[in-house]
Structure formats: structure tokens, C-alpha cells
Amino acid sequence: MKAGGRAGGGRAGEKTSGDKTGGDKTGGDKTDKENVHNRIAVLRAERGVSRRELAAALGVHYQTIGYLERGEYSPSLHLALRIAGFFEVPVEVVFSLTPFPRLGSTS
């Protein structure tokens, strides 16, 4: 591998023949059973908290918050509990194994 290169070649986020993630935005070949849905963006917006502010409070990089919000990364249990603690809500208010209903949805 070249210095600074990636295994599998290609640029970051680009699918290559050596890429085992499947190249999609949900973390590759994850099934719905493996996806963790969250309301981090909604909670941040309600409270006027930026990604950088939340990241600093949690001790993570601000890009991690973006990855979490987009479903590109599932948090560890420890991080999920810290996020819920930051917003002072139970963890199941922030995270779910099933998609949350859209705001304004009657179903």
C-alpha cells in the first residue's frame, strides 16, 4: 500500500472492488435488523446545540455527530448513554431499532 493510501484503493467514500462495506450510506451490507435509528439532529435543533458543541460535550470529533445523524455509524452503548444523558432523556427517546415516525405524521 502507498504511504497515506487506503487498503482497497480509491478515494475515501468511493466503492472499489476491495471495499467490503458495500459503498452505501448506511454502512454497507447492514440489514434493517442492524440499523440504529436516532433523533440526534431533532434534539440538537430543539435545543439549539451545534454538532461541534455536542461533540465537545461528549469528547468526540464533530464529524462523528454527523456520521451518527446520517446513520453512517452506530454508537457504542457507552456513547449512546452519554448522548441520552446530555439531552437528559431516556436512551430510547434518542435511539431505536425501528425508524421513528416523521414529525407531523398521524401514524
N, C-alpha and C positions, 0 to 999 in steps of 0.2 A: 504494500500500500504506500502511496506517496505521502510525504510529510503533510500533515494537516488534512489529508483526504479522508473519505468515508469508506468503510467496508461496503462493497456492493456498487461503488461508483456513483456518479451522478451528483447533482446538487441537492442540498437539504430539501426535503419535502417532495422530491421527484421520484417517481416509481422507476426502479430499474429491475433487471432480471434477478439481481441478488437481493432485492428488497422483500423481506418476509412479512411486512406489515400490511400488504395489500394496497397501500398507497391511498386509501381513502381517509376522510377527515375524522372518522370515528375510531381510529386506532387500528385499522387493518381488518382482520377477519373476525372481529368481535361479533357475536350474535347479540340479540336483544337481551338475552339472559346475562350477558357480561357487561352491558352498558349501565353506567350510573348516571342518572339524570339529576340536574341540580337547578336551584333557583338563586345562585350566587349573584348573577347580574341584576335580577329583580331586587334582591335585598340591598345590594350596593346602591342602586338607583333610588330606592325608597329612603335610604339614609344619607344620600349624598356623599358616598365614600368612593374615592377613585381606586383603580386597580393598584396603583402604587401605594396608597395609604393602607389598603387591606394587606398587601404583600408585606409591607414594613411591619405591621402589627403581628403578622403571622411568622415573620422571619423567613420568607421565601422570595424568590425573584418575581417581579411584577408580571413577567411573561407566563409564569406558572398559573396565575389567576386567569389569564386569557385562555390558556390551554384547558383549564378546568371548565370555564364558562362555555366553551365551544364543544365540550365533550371529547376533546382530543387526549385527555388524561384523566384517569380516575384517581382520586386521592387515597392516600393511606388512611387507615382508621384514625390514626393519631391526628392527621391533618384535618380530616372531616370533623372530628370532635372539636378541634381548635377553631375551625371556621364557624361551626354552630355556636360555640362559646362566645366568639367575637360578636355575633349578631344577637346573642342572648335568646336563642330559640332552641328547641329540641332538634337533634340531628335529622330527624325525619321531616322536619319543615324545610330543610335545605336540600336533602338528598333523597332519592327514591330509585327503586329498580324499575319502576314503570314511569312513562312520561307524565309530567304534570299537565293538567288541563290548561288550555290557553286562557289568559285573563279575559274576562267577559264572556267566557263560554258557559252555556247553561247545562252542559252535560257533566 
